[in-house]
């Protein structure tokens, strides 16, 4: 079955960087879109970024454009989210999904990102 395991979150100061990873298994990773979503306390889960199967096509939420970069390594069955210039409003639990811009619900356990001084 589809399994996604997110990692790489943590506590970081405003302006700092983190790199999230999502290890996938249970399906042919290289043929599927992958995406990152996040959910802040009291808010709905929202799309952060998505990437096409070949890693060429990408989309980003307006709030993260120019700061976050999604990428993938099909040889390692892993999708990444490089987050730079982090802001307190980026604080959330981050999840990956086997999806484009509509969530499919293949969430892992998520990884907590906290941006605070």
N, C-alpha and C positions, 0 to 999 in steps of 0.2 A: 504494500500500500504506500501511498505518498507520505513521505516523512520529511519535514523541514526542521532544521535545528539552527536557531539564531544564536549568535554570540558576539562579543566585542563591546557591549555597552559598558557604562560606568559613569562616574562623576567627573565632570570636567568644568573648568572655569569658562565664563563667557569669552568668546574669541578663540577657544581651543578647538581641537580636532579629535575625531574618533573614526575608526574604520570598523564597520559592522560586517559580519560574514553570515551567510546562510548556506549550510550544507544540505544538499538534497539527496534523496534516495528513493527507490521504489518506482521510478519511472525513467523514461529516456529524456534526461535533462536537456540535451542539446536541441530538442525540437519544440520546446515550450517557451512562451514568454515567461518572464519572472518579474516580480515587483516587490517593492517595500511599502508598507503601510505603517501608520503610527496612530496611537490612541493616547491622548492626554486625559488626566482625571476629569471626569464630568463632561467629556466631549466624545463625539462620534469618531470611529476609526476613519482615517482619511488616507488617500493615496499620497505617497511621497514621490515615488519614481518607479518607472517600469522600463524594461529592456527587452528587445526582440531576441529571438532565438540565436541569431548570429552575433548579437552584441553590437549591431550597427545602429538600429533604431532605438531611440530613447525618448521618454517624456518625463517631465518634472512638474510638481506643483509650483505655482508661482512663488510661494513663500520660501522655496529652497533653491530656486534657479540661481546659478552662479556660485553657489556655496557647496552643494552636494553633487556627487558624481556616482552614478550607478554603473557597475561593470560586472562581467561574468567570466569565469574560466570553465569552459565546457569540459576540459580534460579533468578538472577536479570536481565537477558537479557542484559548483559554488557560485553564488552571486554575492556581490559586495556593495556596500554603500559607504563611500568616503564622505565624511561630513566635516567641513571646514567652517571657520568663522561662526561657531555655534552660538546660539542665543538662548536666553532662558525659555523663550517660547518653543524651542525645539524639545523641551523636556517631555518625554512620553515613553511608552513602551513601543518598541519597534518590532514589527512582524514582517516576515516575507511570505509571499503567496505565489502559487503557480497561476498567474493571471496577468492580464494587461491592465486596463483601467477600470475593470469591474471585478470586485473581489470574488474569488471562488471558494474561499473559506478553508484553504489548506494551511491554516495557521500552525506555526510551531508554538513553543511556550513563550516566545518573545524575549527581547532583551531590553532592560531598562536603561534609558539615557537620561541623565540628570545634568542640567547645565545651571550651575550656581556658583557664586563666589563665597 
